[in-house]
């Protein structure tokens, strides 16, 4: 299965979440930036409010796309202890990467949310949406973040994901919906015809469009 783009992926993912349509105390949170177009289509279909939960992947210095952890709004930090050691990455280097990503996370929080706080998630059903799961670190950080806000039910929803990541998230979330779990995963972008980077402007536009 290949998705035309993230919007098409969201339209395919949404019916898999149809049991939540019209549910009270429901909110869809997209992970920026690539998860927002997917989340937009899911929120439209479920008639649910849409917001953003800022999460940043922590990548290897030499290979930024290879995740060794993630950080999320609210001071959440998930970091592998094994991978940096195995790859012989100095603790100082990891700290430098973390600091850069914290600064980027702060800028995105200001841009996407400004001074508006995250909506109250206490006892809410929160559907966390991204464009895919590779290692699962970013989604793991997202789940931890909404748990800190005392979310009632946490649902992870992605169009495509690796088997290992989807299994890992099942032990952390109340429900995991992986639309497609290929045998040979490799990378999220392999399953999209159009995987161009989602811009900050596009994220802002979709948030305004859905909630205006």
N, C-alpha and C positions, 0 to 999 in steps of 0.2 A: 504494500500500500504506500502510495506517495500522495502528499497533500499539495495542492496548487500553491497555497500560501497560508499564512497564519489565520486569516479570516475564514478560509475554507475549512481549515482544521477545526476551528471553533464551532462552525456549523455542523460538523460531523460529530464532534465531542458532545455538544449540547443535548441531543436525544438520550445519551447514556446517563444523563443526570435528571431526566424528566420527572422522576419521583419527587424531586424537590420543587418543582414548579408551583408557584403560588403559596409556598410555605411561608408562614410567618417567621419573623426573626431570622431572615436569610440575607446574607450578603456575599457577594463575589469579590474576591481580592485577587488582582492580577499581579504577577511578579514582573517588574520592569527589567528590560524594556520589551523583550520579545513576547512575554506572556500577556501583555495588555490587549493586543488585537484578538487573541484567542478568548480571553476573559470577556471582552466586549460582546462577542457573539453569544457566549454562554449566558451572560447577564441579560441580554435582550430576550433570548429564548425562555429563560426562567422568570422573566419579569422581576428581576432582583436588582437592587442598587449595586453599583460598581465602584470600587475604590482600588487604591494601589498600596501594596506593602513592599517597601523598598528592601531589597536583598542584594548583596554583592558577593559574587564568587571570588574566592581567593585562589589564584592560579599560580602555577610554578613560574618563577621568574623567566626561565628560558622558554617555557611553553605555556603562555597565559591561558590557553583554552583547557589545559589539564588541571582540574580542580583539586586542591588539597584541603578545601574547607569553604566556609561562607560566613558572612555576617549579616545581621538583619536589624531593622529598627528596634529600638528598645534595649540596645546593648547586647543582643544575642550574638554569640560567637561559637561556631563549630569548626574545629580544626583537627585534621589528622595528625597524630603524633608519629605514625609509622612512615608515611610517605616522605616527609622531609628528611627523616633519618636514612631511609633507604636510598634516596636520591642525593644524599650528602649535601643537603642545603643547610647553610649556617643559620642558627637561630636569629642572628642579626638581620639576615636577608629576609626571613619570614616576617620579622617585626616591621621592616621597612615596607613590605608589600601590604601588610595589615594596615599600617598607618595611611598609606595612599588610598586604600579602598574605604577606610573610615571617612576620609575627607570627601571622596566621591559620593558615598552614601549620604553624608550630610548635605551636600549640594543638591542631590536628587530629592531628598526629603523637602528641602526648601522650595525647589522648583515645582514639584508635583503637588505638594500639600501646603506649601507656605507655612503660615502659622496655624492652619487648620489641623487639629489633632485627629488621629485615627478615630473613626467612629467607635462607639461603645460596642465591644464584642462579647461582653459578659452574657453567657447563656444563649448566644446566637449560634446558628448554624453557619459556619464559615467555609466557603468553597475556595480553596487556593488553586489558582490556575497558572500554569506555565506552558511554554510551547513544546516542552519535552523534558525527560529525565535521563541524564547520562550517568553521573555519579550519584546524584540525589542530594548533594550537599546543600545546594541553595534551597531546595524544598524542605530539607530537614531543619534548616535555620528558620524558614518561614513558619513551619509547624510549631517550633519552640517559641517563636515570637507571639503567635496568637494564643498559645497555651498560657503565656504570661498574662494575657489579657482576659483569661478565664472564659475563653470560648466554650460554648456548650458542646457542639459537635464540630469536628474538624474533618473536612473532606478534601482530599488531594485529587486534582483532575488534570490530566495531560493527554494530548492526542497520541503521543508515542513515548515509549520509555524502555530502558534496558530492563531485563528480567531482574537483575540484582537490585537495581535502584527501586523498582516497584515493590519487590519483596521487602526491602528494608523499610520503606515508608509504611507498609502495612502494620508494622510493629509500633509505629509512632502516631499515625492518624486513625480516626474512627472508620474511615472509608477511603479506599483508593480506587480511582477509575483511570486505568491506563487503556486508552482506546486501542492501541496496537503495540504488541510486544514482539518485535522481530527476533528471530534466532541469532542473527548476526547484526548487532546494533551499530557499533562503531561510533557514530556521532549523530546528534539531533538533526543537524542540517542535511544529512544524507536522505532524509525522508520528506524533504520539501523541495519543490521545483523552484520556488522563489523564497530564498532565506536571507534576503537583504536585511541589514540592520534596521530595526525600528528606531526612529529618531525621538528625541525628547518632545519635539513639537507634535509628532503624531500621538504620543501618549497623552499630552495635554488636551489635544483636540478630541480624542475618544472619551476621555473623562468628562469633558464639558458636554459633548454631544449626548452621552448616555444619561447624564444626571441633570440636564437643563430642563 
